[in-house]
């Protein structure tokens, strides 16, 4: 029975075809034809595979995906190639990724984003006050996830940054507007987890250690010099007293 795979019509090696497809699938970043050729040559130990052959294989794979109406395609990207899902199936993938991302948020991130969502625009010190712990890491992580962003600066002393939620936050949590946020009671139930007590204790310990280190680093040189000078004076006084005592003991007794 003849093989009907359109990719084989390009006259490419089945092994090279599978290897190229696997590398495109596994790569997190765009991967070039030359890099694929290097890997195949290294693994198989065969005569060096040239990049042009890999380009032919990629073209064959793309043709096969199109003919068979597969859910993914290969696109040129930043000097290399990536395997991506087609636009028509994007909503399904996005729904899955959003659900996984919501589940992957730690308790500290959930608590932080809850404070930001309900009190925005809010400064980091205000978030710290509500949570009782340093929220710097949590805010930075939420910004990386594009759930929180800087909205401006407060008019209070020092003009700290103001944080608020993003449109991505609404989309990720299935909200139309901020008015659709759950009640405070629902949030409390979400955060009611005994495991969070351990996490809070660790954060408090870290905050204490960071404060101690910062205090030590911030101590002016003049204060250190004064402390050292006092220590030296104390040593000198002690030595002087010992010397006077020795002199008195060695002095001849006066005649009557």
C-alpha positions as CSV (number, residue, x, y, z in Angstrom):
1,X,0.0,0.0,0.0
2,X,1.5,3.3,-1.1
3,X,2.2,6.0,1.6
4,X,0.0,9.0,0.9
5,X,1.9,11.4,3.1
6,X,2.4,14.6,1.0
7,X,5.7,15.3,2.8
8,X,7.3,12.2,1.3
9,X,6.5,13.5,-2.2
10,X,9.4,15.9,-1.7
11,X,11.8,13.0,-1.8
12,X,13.0,13.7,1.8
13,X,14.4,11.1,4.2
14,X,11.6,9.9,6.6
15,X,14.1,10.0,9.5
16,X,15.2,13.6,8.7
17,X,11.5,14.5,8.4
18,X,10.7,13.1,11.8
19,X,13.8,14.6,13.5
20,X,13.0,18.1,12.0
21,X,9.4,17.9,13.1
22,X,10.3,16.8,16.6
23,X,12.9,19.6,17.0
24,X,10.4,22.2,15.8
25,X,7.8,20.9,18.2
26,X,10.2,20.8,21.2
27,X,11.9,24.1,20.7
28,X,10.8,27.0,23.0
29,X,12.5,29.6,20.8
30,X,12.7,29.8,17.0
31,X,15.2,27.3,15.7
32,X,17.1,27.8,12.4
33,X,17.7,25.2,9.7
34,X,21.4,25.2,10.3
35,X,20.9,24.4,14.0
36,X,18.6,21.5,13.1
37,X,21.1,20.2,10.6
38,X,23.9,20.4,13.2
39,X,21.8,18.4,15.7
40,X,20.8,15.7,13.2
41,X,24.4,15.3,12.1
42,X,25.6,15.1,15.7
43,X,23.0,12.5,16.7
44,X,23.2,10.3,13.6
45,X,26.9,10.5,13.0
46,X,26.2,10.6,9.3
47,X,27.7,12.9,6.7
48,X,26.9,16.5,7.6
49,X,23.3,17.4,6.8
50,X,23.2,20.8,5.1
51,X,20.7,23.5,5.9
52,X,19.2,23.4,2.4
53,X,18.0,19.8,3.0
54,X,16.4,20.9,6.2
55,X,14.7,23.8,4.4
56,X,13.2,21.3,2.0
57,X,12.0,19.2,4.9
58,X,10.3,22.2,6.5
59,X,8.6,23.0,3.2
60,X,7.4,19.4,3.0
61,X,6.1,19.4,6.5
62,X,4.2,22.7,5.9
63,X,2.7,21.3,2.7
64,X,1.5,18.2,4.6
65,X,0.0,20.2,7.4
66,X,-2.0,22.3,4.8
67,X,-3.2,19.4,2.7
68,X,-4.3,17.4,5.8
69,X,-5.8,20.5,7.4
70,X,-3.8,20.1,10.6
71,X,-4.2,22.4,13.6
72,X,-0.7,23.7,13.4
73,X,1.7,25.2,10.9
74,X,5.4,26.2,10.6
75,X,6.2,29.9,10.3
76,X,9.4,31.8,9.8
77,X,10.2,33.7,13.0
78,X,13.2,35.8,14.1
79,X,15.7,34.1,11.7
80,X,14.4,30.6,12.4
81,X,11.2,28.6,12.4
82,X,8.5,27.9,14.9
83,X,5.6,25.4,15.0
84,X,2.5,27.3,16.0
85,X,-1.2,26.6,16.2
86,X,-3.4,28.0,13.4
87,X,-5.5,31.0,14.1
88,X,-8.8,29.2,13.9
89,X,-8.0,27.0,16.9
90,X,-6.4,29.8,18.9
91,X,-9.5,30.3,21.2
92,X,-9.3,26.7,22.4
93,X,-5.6,26.9,23.2
94,X,-6.1,30.3,24.9
95,X,-8.9,29.0,27.1
96,X,-6.7,26.1,28.3
97,X,-3.6,28.3,28.9
98,X,-5.7,30.9,30.9
99,X,-7.2,28.2,33.1
100,X,-3.7,26.7,33.8
101,X,-2.3,30.1,34.6
102,X,-5.0,30.9,37.1
103,X,-4.4,27.5,38.8
104,X,-0.6,28.1,38.9
105,X,-0.9,31.4,40.8
106,X,0.5,31.0,44.3
107,X,-1.5,32.1,47.3
108,X,0.7,35.2,47.7
109,X,0.1,36.2,44.1
110,X,-3.6,35.7,44.5
111,X,-3.7,37.7,47.7
112,X,-1.6,40.5,46.1
113,X,-3.7,40.8,43.0
114,X,-6.9,40.8,45.1
115,X,-5.6,43.8,47.0
116,X,-4.7,45.6,43.8
117,X,-8.0,44.8,42.2
118,X,-10.1,46.1,45.0
119,X,-8.0,49.1,46.1
120,X,-6.6,50.3,42.7
121,X,-4.9,52.5,42.0
122,X,-2.7,51.4,45.0
123,X,0.9,51.9,46.1
124,X,3.2,49.1,47.1
125,X,3.4,50.3,50.7
126,X,-0.5,50.2,50.8
127,X,-0.4,46.6,49.5
128,X,2.3,45.7,52.1
129,X,0.1,47.2,54.9
130,X,-2.9,45.1,53.9
131,X,-1.0,41.9,53.4
132,X,1.4,42.4,56.3
133,X,4.4,41.3,54.2
134,X,6.6,42.8,51.6
135,X,4.9,42.6,48.2
136,X,7.7,43.7,45.9
137,X,8.3,40.2,44.4
138,X,4.6,39.5,44.1
139,X,4.0,42.8,42.2
140,X,6.9,42.2,39.9
141,X,5.7,38.7,39.1
142,X,2.2,39.9,38.4
143,X,3.7,42.5,36.1
144,X,5.6,39.8,34.3
145,X,2.3,37.9,33.8
146,X,0.8,41.1,32.5
147,X,-1.9,41.0,35.1
148,X,-0.8,44.2,36.9
149,X,0.8,47.4,35.5
150,X,2.0,50.8,36.7
151,X,-0.8,53.4,36.4
152,X,1.1,56.5,37.5
153,X,2.5,58.0,40.7
154,X,0.8,58.9,44.0
155,X,0.9,62.5,45.2
156,X,1.9,61.3,48.6
157,X,5.4,61.8,50.1
158,X,8.0,60.2,47.8
159,X,5.5,59.9,45.0
160,X,5.4,56.1,45.0
161,X,4.2,54.1,41.9
162,X,0.5,53.3,41.6
163,X,-0.5,49.8,40.5
164,X,-3.7,48.6,38.9
165,X,-5.0,45.6,37.0
166,X,-4.8,45.2,33.2
167,X,-7.3,44.2,30.5
168,X,-5.4,40.9,30.5
169,X,-6.4,40.5,34.2
170,X,-10.1,40.8,33.2
171,X,-9.7,38.4,30.4
172,X,-7.8,35.8,32.4
173,X,-10.3,35.8,35.2
174,X,-13.3,35.9,32.9
175,X,-14.5,39.4,33.9
176,X,-16.2,41.9,31.7
177,X,-15.4,44.9,34.0
178,X,-14.1,45.4,37.5
179,X,-17.7,45.6,38.6
180,X,-17.8,41.9,38.0
181,X,-15.2,41.2,40.7
182,X,-16.3,38.6,43.3
183,X,-17.2,39.7,46.8
184,X,-14.7,40.1,49.6
185,X,-16.2,37.0,51.2
186,X,-15.5,34.9,48.1
187,X,-11.9,36.1,48.0
188,X,-11.4,35.3,51.7
189,X,-12.6,31.7,51.0
190,X,-10.3,31.4,48.1
191,X,-7.3,32.5,50.2
192,X,-8.4,30.4,53.3
193,X,-5.6,27.8,53.0
194,X,-3.5,26.6,56.0
195,X,-0.5,26.2,53.6
196,X,-0.5,30.0,53.2
197,X,0.4,30.4,56.9
198,X,3.7,28.7,56.3
199,X,4.3,30.9,53.2
200,X,3.5,34.0,55.2
201,X,5.9,33.0,58.0
202,X,8.7,32.5,55.4
203,X,8.0,35.9,53.8
204,X,8.0,37.6,57.2
205,X,11.3,36.0,58.1
206,X,12.8,37.1,54.7
207,X,11.5,40.6,55.3
208,X,13.2,40.7,58.7
209,X,16.5,39.5,57.4
210,X,16.4,42.0,54.5
211,X,15.6,44.9,56.9
212,X,18.6,43.9,59.1
213,X,20.9,43.7,56.2
214,X,19.7,47.1,54.9
215,X,20.2,48.7,58.3
216,X,23.8,47.4,58.5
217,X,24.5,48.6,55.0
218,X,23.0,52.0,55.7
219,X,25.1,52.7,58.8
220,X,27.1,55.8,58.1
221,X,30.9,55.5,58.1
222,X,31.0,58.3,60.7
223,X,29.1,56.2,63.2
224,X,31.4,53.2,62.6
225,X,34.4,55.5,63.1
226,X,33.0,56.8,66.4
227,X,32.4,53.2,67.6
228,X,35.9,52.2,66.6
229,X,37.4,55.3,68.3
230,X,35.5,54.6,71.6
231,X,36.8,51.0,71.5
232,X,40.3,52.3,71.0
233,X,39.9,54.8,73.8
234,X,38.7,52.1,76.1
235,X,41.7,49.9,75.2
236,X,44.1,52.8,75.8
237,X,42.6,53.7,79.2
238,X,42.9,50.1,80.2
239,X,46.5,50.0,79.2
240,X,47.3,53.3,81.0
241,X,45.6,52.1,84.2
242,X,47.6,48.9,84.1
243,X,50.9,50.9,83.6
244,X,50.1,53.2,86.5
245,X,49.4,50.3,88.8
246,X,52.7,48.6,87.8
247,X,54.6,51.9,88.5
248,X,53.2,52.2,91.9
249,X,54.1,48.7,92.9
250,X,57.7,49.1,91.7
251,X,58.2,52.5,93.4
252,X,60.6,52.5,96.6
253,X,59.0,53.0,100.0
254,X,59.6,56.5,101.5
255,X,61.8,56.7,104.7
256,X,60.3,57.9,107.9
